[in-house]
Amino acid sequence: MNDTVVARPDSRDGRVLVVTIDRPNARNAIDGATARQLAAAFDRLDDDPGLRAAVLTGAGRGFSAGMDLKAFLAGDLPFVEGRGFGGFTQAPPRKPLVAAVEGFALAGGLEMALACDLIVAAEDARLGIPEVTRGLVAAGGGLLRLAQHIPFHVAHELALTGAAVPVRRLYDVGLVNRVTPPGEALAQAVDLASVIADNGPLAVGASKRVLRHAAEWGLTDGWVQQQSIVEEVIASADAREGSQAFAERRKPVWTGR
């Protein structure tokens, strides 16, 4: 079986894993094998203490066109049990993940970008969930996450018309973090991931966990739910190292403990 996902630490910053969907001739569409390889890549991210963050991108002219419809018709589904579409949209990695979007992120492609923690996109890219135009539903998290992340009527426009929209519009409503010139999304996504990697890994992981659950917890329950997460970080060696490094005016040396 040929690899359809390439996962390598970035040459400029070995702490950032660059995960590339490598099916350019299929518009980086996701079949079963690709979903399983993405799941394995993100297991590697979470299991390797030397890796602090990852960037997800696509080879060639676009990020991903979503589900491989030819594979779908043959009964090959791009889901991993318990982890969802693409092997991670239902259960993203614990460590931070940045999407680097060039060209297009459509259907499941946008759903994978939405499962990332930040999105960097080229200014000429187009994003959308056109599932309804094929008699399907954006069930890989697209409907759930768009409903949480952007205004009500904008989410309905994307979901019910199936139309792709320019990146600038989604940047204006807060869905995209950075807009870059064409061809620069990956480099700027790695830069952003490197900034994250400079911070205390326990604190970053705890912050991501609280952010991910904040909407379901609500403000009242959130204070209780986050307490044990925060206390674990406060009691860590990294918390002491951060304070000591600040007092000594030096860069902290994190151990993840």
Secondary structure, 3 states (H helix, E strand, C coil): CCCCEEEEECCCCCCEEEEEECCHHHCCCECHHHHHHHHHHHHHHHHCCCCCEEEEEECCCCCECCECHHHHHCCCCCEECCCEECCCCCCCCCCCEEEEECCEEECHHHHHHHHCCEEEEECCCEEECHHHHHCCCCCCCHHHHHHHHCCHHHHHHHHHHCCCEEHHHHHHCCCCCEEECCCCHHHHHHHHHHHHHCCCHHHHHHHHHHHHHHHHHHHHHHHHHHHHHHHHHHCCHHHHHHHHHHHCCCCCCCCCC
